[in-house]
Amino acid sequence: MPFRKDIGIDLGTANILVYVKGKGIVLQEPSVVAIDTNTNEIKAIGSDARAMLGRTPGNIQAIRPLQDGVISDFKITERMLKYFIAKVSGTRRLFRPRVVVGIPSGATEVEKRAVEQAVLSAGGSNPVIVEEPVAAAIGAGIDITQPTGNMVVDIGGGTTDIAVLSLGGIVESISIKIAGDKFDEAIVRYMRKNHNVLIGERTAEDLKMNIGTVFQGTEEKHMEIRGRDLLSGLPRSISVSSEEIRVSLADSIDSVINAIHSVLEKTPPELASDISDTGIYLTGGGALLGGLDLLIQERMGVPVNIVENAESAVALGTGKILDNVALLSGSNKKSY
């Protein structure tokens, strides 16, 4: 239909990416909504709302309607989706767009139905729900239709999804609620405990992205930040090293690596052998954390590949599924 814009959505806890068929990824914005709590009026969505985090007056609340990869506030998520769908489709569209949505592999049937209903209420039609590791693999150009094993570790904002794929479907998987947001929280806790300085989540994210590393022995970097001194209550500047970020993230990263190990342990031997040859594929924004590929490779003894366009792999995968839904023909979990 020439007047319908089919859409793929990576419905992330931290960011939403929208793919429009024939155009590619046209939108990438934070999953944040700013609301006036007195009137329930939405003041801003996306980048404008994120700029308000930690800076709003008492009656303006900047919230994330998605928590740990799933919908925590249905009505706000619906309004956010409606805004983004209208932004990429136009308000005068003749047909409701067909929508493919990537969600965490551990989402329950109730959570999947909530996403479907949110898409329908926001103006989409025929929503297709796909597990994020499947979409990420397809987006990364991995041929998951073959009878060979591929392991994808998708580290987003709210969840880390780990899956072994074969014949178009998930053989073994786990979804843990330890990912980018928990990494930021760990950095905030470290600064509070070791420097007596309180910082916001945006500052923690800046530290993670600019000097963050999880592998000992990488180049030492420093970054100066400002926070609130917990003793005096006044603003204070401190210099933070990449080694401190490594220490602050150690427990969270251990949990991710233990989850990878548990999935590999349950993987059929033939597929595990394939993975030891082809390696583990890292996708999602968390894949770009400094030295993560080296650390996983050292601990697992398996090659690790950071896919091209790691942050947008899920969105690119939803776009390819729009072109060929048959890619999901084996998307139900298989038993071996």
HELIX and SHEET records of a PDB file:
HELIX    1   1 SER A   47  ARG A   50  1                                   4    
HELIX    2   2 PHE A   74  SER A   89  1                                  16    
HELIX    3   3 GLU A  109  SER A  121  1                                  13    
HELIX    4   4 GLU A  132  GLY A  139  1                                   8    
HELIX    5   5 GLY A  180  HIS A  195  1                                  16    
HELIX    6   6 GLU A  201  ILE A  211  1                                  11    
HELIX    7   7 SER A  242  LYS A  266  1                                  25    
HELIX    8   8 PRO A  269  THR A  278  1                                  10    
HELIX    9   9 GLY A  285  LEU A  288  5                                   4    
HELIX   10  10 LEU A  292  MET A  300  1                                   9    
HELIX   11  11 ALA A  310  SER A  312  5                                   3    
HELIX   12  12 ALA A  313  ASP A  323  1                                  11    
HELIX   13  13 VAL A  325  LEU A  328  5                                   4    
SHEET    1   A 5 GLY A  24  PRO A  30  0                                        
SHEET    2   A 5 ASN A  15  VAL A  20 -1                                        
SHEET    3   A 5 ILE A   7  LEU A  11 -1                                        
SHEET    4   A 5 ARG A  98  ILE A 103  1                                        
SHEET    5   A 5 SER A 125  GLU A 131  1                                        
SHEET    1   B 3 GLU A  41  ILE A  45  0                                        
SHEET    2   B 3 VAL A  33  ASP A  36 -1                                        
SHEET    3   B 3 ILE A  60  ILE A  63 -1                                        
SHEET    1   C 2 LEU A  66  GLN A  67  0                                        
SHEET    2   C 2 VAL A  70  ILE A  71 -1                                        
SHEET    1   D 5 GLY A 169  ILE A 176  0                                        
SHEET    2   D 5 THR A 160  SER A 166 -1                                        
SHEET    3   D 5 ASN A 150  ILE A 155 -1                                        
SHEET    4   D 5 ILE A 280  THR A 283  1                                        
SHEET    5   D 5 VAL A 304  ILE A 306  1                                        
SHEET    1   E 3 VAL A 197  LEU A 198  0                                        
SHEET    2   E 3 HIS A 222  ASP A 229 -1                                        
SHEET    3   E 3 PRO A 235  SER A 241 -1                                        
END                                                                             
